[in-house]
Amino acid sequence: MIRINLIAARKVKRRDAGERHLAFMGLSVLGTVAVMVFVYLSSQSRLDAITRDNDGVRADIDRMKAELGDYDKIKEQRQDLLKQQKTILALQAGRTGPLYLMREMSEILTAGKGPSFDRASYEERLRRDPNIGFNTSWDTRRVWLDTFEEAQGKVRIKGSAKTNEDVAEFLKRLQLSIFFSDVTPESTQQVSESTLGGNLSVKHVTFNLTAKVMY
């Protein structure tokens, strides 16, 4: 009787099946990795394209700003010019006193300038009270006048300022001027105004004051 050993054959078949299974798993892993690499490279490519587009937009914005100037700064400068123009018109409308009184108001509200005063007396008072000195670097555009009415040696001024500190600086300059005396603040009030779009509220201070004029 012939006997055939089938155990070895079965072992060979199982080994071959295990190797095929491992090879299949290896191919699956490689395929998955390949897909992930492809997806990553595609995403990176799209991201690079978006980044280049954004850089191009930023470059265009910077170029337009360089050509046209900063819009916000130009807008602020325009508002300051309109306020200064309003101040000049108010002075001209209430101009009943001498020309030098108008000139004094202009000097008080001009950047880098200030009131006319007796320097010796000013320095003496300054030694006694350092707080009376006016700020030579103050931005005069922070105050603008609405009305300037003068009659019988007395002036009434109505105006606005960005803050109470700006009102105080304007009063200090008037008090130091040799052309004004008895400078008396009558009222101040903080008000809010909406911008053109209505999304932002801008606060400022309105004020009224009286003074005697020396001429």
C-alpha positions, 0 to 999 in steps of 0.5 A: 500500500502506497502512503502519501504524506499530505501534511507537508503539502498542506503546510506549503499551501498555508505558507503560500496563502500567508505570504499572499495575504501579507503581500496583499496587506503590503500593497494595500498599505502602499496604496493608502500611503500613495493616496494620502501623499497625493491628497497632501500634495494636491492640498499643498498645491492649492494652499500655495496657489491661494497664498500666492493670490493673497500675496498678489492682493496685498501687493496691489493694496500696498501699491494703491496706498503708495499711489493714493496715500493712506485713505484713513489719514487723508480722511482725518486730514480733510476733517481737520481742514474743514474744522480749521476752515469753520474756525476761520469763518467763525472769526470772520463772521464775528469780526467787530474788533481790531484786526490784531485781535483776530490775528491773536486768535489765529496765533493761539490756534496755529500749530507751533505758535501761541498767545502774546504774553509778557515773558518776564511776568510769565516766567515769574508766574511759571516759577510759582505755579508750573501748571499755568504754562501752555503746551507748545507742542499741543495739536491746535486742530483738536479745537475748532470754533463755531461762533466768535461774537464780540461786542462792547469789549466782551467776547463770547466763544462757542466751540468744540474740542476732542477732549476736556484737556483740549478745552483746558489748553485753549482756555490757558492760552486765552488767559495768558494772552495780553489781549484777553482777561477775565476768561470764564468758561460757562459750560462744557458738554460731552456729545456723540456723533455717528459717522456716515455709515452709522456704525461708529460713534465719535465723541467730542466736547462742546464748550461756551466761554466769555472773556473781556478783550483788551484794545 
